[in-house]
């Protein structure tokens, strides 16, 4: 089981930026695509962004396209989510996750098996 730890959340004003990190201790992490999701209380956990195991292909939800950038450094076993031009509606707990299968990436949360504990992002207006 891959253990994931998110960090980098916090409180920021609208228009500001944050960079989230997702770190794994397992050396197999580099074989996995990684997804970022977010959730607000009482709502479903929604897809935000995903990156392939090699980092050569990325996917984004329409709501964050052009503002968020996902990247990875496999030498550091870390995936990043750079969030720019933040809006109050980006407020949520952000989670990273790896899927059941190596070398695959998905946009559905049900295809992911291991999740971090989440990091809170709050954007004030």
VEXPA-148434 format. One record per atom (N, C-alpha, C): x, y, z; residue in one letter. Coordinates in steps of 0.1 Angstrom, whole numbers, padded with zeros to 4 digits, always signed. Layout:
<rs>
XYZA/...
</rs>
This chain:
<rs>
+0008-0012+0000X/+0000+0000+0000X/+0009+0012+0000X/+0007+0021-0010X/+0015+0033-0011X/+0009+0043-0001X/+0018+0049+0008X/+0014+0059+0017X/+0016+0073+0011X/+0006+0081+0012X/+0007+0094+0005X/+0005+0105+0016X/+0013+0116+0015X/+0011+0127+0024X/+0011+0140+0017X/-0001+0147+0018X/-0002+0160+0012X/+0002+0171+0021X/+0007+0182+0015X/+0011+0194+0023X/+0010+0206+0014X/+0010+0218+0020X/+0010+0230+0012X/-0003+0238+0012X/-0013+0232+0019X/-0025+0239+0019X/-0024+0251+0029X/-0035+0259+0029X/-0035+0271+0037X/-0046+0281+0034X/-0045+0293+0039X/-0055+0303+0036X/-0048+0314+0027X/-0055+0317+0016X/-0050+0327+0007X/-0061+0335+0002X/-0058+0347-0002X/-0068+0356-0008X/-0071+0352-0023X/-0083+0356-0027X/-0086+0354-0041X/-0076+0360-0050X/-0072+0353-0061X/-0062+0358-0070X/-0048+0353-0066X/-0046+0347-0054X/-0033+0343-0050X/-0030+0329-0055X/-0019+0324-0049X/-0014+0311-0054X/-0010+0302-0042X/-0010+0289-0044X/-0005+0279-0035X/+0001+0268-0043X/+0010+0261-0037X/+0015+0249-0043X/+0014+0237-0033X/+0006+0227-0038X/+0004+0215-0030X/+0015+0205-0034X/+0019+0197-0024X/+0028+0186-0026X/+0021+0173-0022X/+0024+0162-0029X/+0020+0149-0025X/+0032+0140-0025X/+0036+0136-0013X/+0049+0128-0012X/+0046+0114-0008X/+0054+0105-0014X/+0052+0090-0011X/+0066+0085-0007X/+0065+0075+0002X/+0077+0069+0007X/+0080+0056-0001X/+0071+0051-0008X/+0072+0038-0016X/+0079+0041-0029X/+0089+0033-0032X/+0097+0035-0044X/+0089+0031-0057X/+0078+0024-0055X/+0070+0021-0067X/+0061+0033-0071X/+0061+0044-0064X/+0053+0056-0067X/+0055+0060-0081X/+0068+0059-0086X/+0071+0064-0099X/+0064+0056-0110X/+0058+0045-0107X/+0052+0036-0117X/+0037+0040-0118X/+0032+0049-0109X/+0018+0052-0109X/+0015+0065-0115X/+0004+0066-0122X/-0002+0079-0125X/-0008+0084-0111X/-0009+0097-0110X/-0014+0103-0098X/-0025+0113-0101X/-0035+0112-0092X/-0046+0122-0094X/-0048+0131-0082X/-0053+0143-0084X/-0057+0152-0073X/-0072+0154-0074X/-0078+0153-0062X/-0092+0155-0061X/-0095+0165-0050X/-0107+0170-0050X/-0110+0179-0039X/-0125+0177-0034X/-0127+0180-0022X/-0140+0178-0016X/-0144+0189-0006X/-0156+0193-0007X/-0162+0202+0003X/-0173+0195+0011X/-0175+0199+0023X/-0185+0191+0031X/-0198+0189+0025X/-0203+0177+0025X/-0216+0174+0020X/-0217+0172+0005X/-0205+0172-0002X/-0205+0170-0016X/-0195+0159-0020X/-0197+0155-0032X/-0188+0144-0037X/-0174+0149-0039X/-0164+0139-0038X/-0150+0142-0041X/-0149+0143-0056X/-0144+0155-0061X/-0143+0158-0075X/-0129+0157-0080X/-0128+0153-0092X/-0115+0153-0099X/-0110+0167-0102X/-0097+0169-0100X/-0091+0182-0102X/-0081+0181-0114X/-0071+0171-0112X/-0060+0170-0122X/-0054+0156-0120X/-0047+0152-0131X/-0040+0139-0130X/-0028+0140-0140X/-0018+0131-0136X/-0006+0131-0144X/-0002+0116-0146X/+0003+0113-0158X/+0008+0100-0160X/+0021+0097-0152X/+0024+0084-0152X/+0036+0080-0144X/+0049+0087-0149X/+0050+0089-0162X/+0062+0096-0167X/+0061+0111-0167X/+0049+0116-0164X/+0048+0131-0164X/+0046+0137-0178X/+0044+0129-0188X/+0044+0135-0201X/+0030+0139-0206X/+0020+0134-0198X/+0006+0138-0201X/-0001+0142-0189X/-0009+0153-0190X/-0017+0158-0178X/-0031+0160-0182X/-0040+0159-0172X/-0054+0161-0174X/-0060+0171-0164X/-0070+0178-0168X/-0075+0188-0158X/-0090+0189-0159X/-0096+0192-0148X/-0111+0195-0148X/-0112+0209-0155X/-0123+0211-0162X/-0126+0223-0169X/-0125+0235-0159X/-0129+0233-0147X/-0130+0244-0137X/-0116+0249-0133X/-0106+0242-0136X/-0092+0246-0131X/-0083+0248-0143X/-0087+0244-0155X/-0078+0244-0167X/-0073+0258-0169X/-0060+0260-0171X/-0054+0273-0173X/-0050+0280-0160X/-0054+0274-0149X/-0051+0281-0136X/-0042+0271-0128X/-0044+0258-0129X/-0037+0248-0121X/-0027+0241-0130X/-0016+0237-0124X/-0006+0229-0132X/-0001+0217-0123X/-0003+0205-0128X/+0002+0193-0121X/+0015+0189-0127X/+0025+0185-0118X/+0038+0181-0123X/+0043+0171-0113X/+0054+0164-0116X/+0060+0154-0107X/+0075+0154-0108X/+0081+0150-0098X/+0095+0148-0097X/+0097+0133-0092X/+0099+0124-0100X/+0100+0110-0096X/+0113+0107-0088X/+0123+0115-0090X/+0135+0113-0081X/+0132+0117-0067X/+0122+0125-0065X/+0118+0129-0051X/+0105+0122-0047X/+0100+0114-0055X/+0087+0107-0052X/+0076+0117-0048X/+0075+0127-0055X/+0066+0138-0052X/+0059+0143-0064X/+0046+0146-0063X/+0037+0152-0073X/+0033+0165-0067X/+0032+0175-0076X/+0029+0189-0072X/+0016+0193-0079X/+0009+0202-0072X/-0002+0209-0078X/-0001+0224-0076X/+0004+0231-0086X/+0005+0246-0086X/-0008+0252-0089X/-0013+0260-0080X/-0027+0266-0081X/-0025+0281-0081X/-0028+0287-0093X/-0028+0301-0095X/-0041+0307-0097X/-0042+0320-0095X/-0055+0327-0097X/-0066+0320-0090X/-0064+0318-0077X/-0073+0310-0069X/-0086+0318-0067X/-0097+0311-0066X/-0111+0316-0065X/-0117+0311-0052X/-0126+0318-0046X/-0133+0312-0034X/-0139+0298-0036X/-0143+0296-0048X/-0149+0283-0051X/-0139+0272-0052X/-0126+0275-0051X/-0116+0265-0050X/-0114+0260-0036X/-0121+0266-0026X/-0120+0262-0012X/-0125+0247-0011X/-0116+0239-0005X/-0119+0225-0003X/-0108+0218+0004X/-0110+0205+0007X/-0099+0197+0011X/-0094+0190-0001X/-0081+0191-0003X/-0074+0185-0015X/-0067+0172-0012X/-0070+0162-0020X/-0064+0149-0018X/-0056+0144-0030X/-0045+0137-0028X/-0039+0130-0039X/-0041+0115-0038X/-0040+0108-0049X/-0043+0094-0049X/-0036+0087-0060X/-0034+0074-0058X/-0028+0065-0068X/-0038+0054-0071X/-0039+0050-0084X/-0049+0040-0088X/-0045+0026-0085X/-0054+0017-0088X/-0051+0003-0085X/-0040-0003-0094X/-0038+0003-0106X/-0029-0003-0116X/-0017+0006-0119X/-0006+0000-0120X/+0006+0008-0125X/+0004+0013-0139X/+0011+0024-0142X/+0012+0030-0155X/-0002+0034-0161X/-0012+0036-0152X/-0025+0041-0157X/-0029+0054-0150X/-0037+0061-0156X/-0042+0073-0149X/-0057+0074-0152X/-0065+0079-0143X/-0079+0080-0144X/-0085+0093-0139X/-0097+0096-0142X/-0104+0108-0137X/-0115+0104-0127X/-0118+0091-0126X/-0129+0087-0117X/-0123+0084-0103X/-0128+0088-0093X/-0123+0085-0079X/-0123+0071-0076X/-0133+0064-0081X/-0134+0049-0078X/-0123+0041-0084X/-0115+0046-0093X/-0104+0039-0098X/-0091+0041-0090X/-0092+0048-0079X/-0080+0051-0071X/-0081+0043-0058X/-0070+0037-0054X/-0070+0028-0042X/-0064+0034-0030X/-0054+0043-0031X/-0047+0048-0020X/-0048+0063-0020X/-0052+0069-0008X/-0054+0083-0007X/-0046+0089+0005X/-0042+0101+0003X/-0036+0108+0014X/-0047+0113+0024X/-0042+0120+0034X/-0051+0125+0045X/-0058+0138+0041X/-0053+0144+0031X/-0059+0157+0026X/-0053+0169+0032X/-0053+0180+0025X/-0049+0193+0030X/-0059+0204+0027X/-0062+0212+0036X/-0072+0222+0035X/-0067+0234+0027X/-0075+0238+0017X/-0072+0251+0010X/-0084+0260+0012X/-0082+0272+0017X/-0093+0281+0019X/-0089+0294+0011X/-0098+0298+0003X/-0096+0310-0005X/-0106+0321-0001X/-0101+0332+0004X/-0111+0342+0009X/-0113+0352-0002X/-0125+0358-0002X/-0129+0368-0012X/-0125+0382-0008X/
</rs>
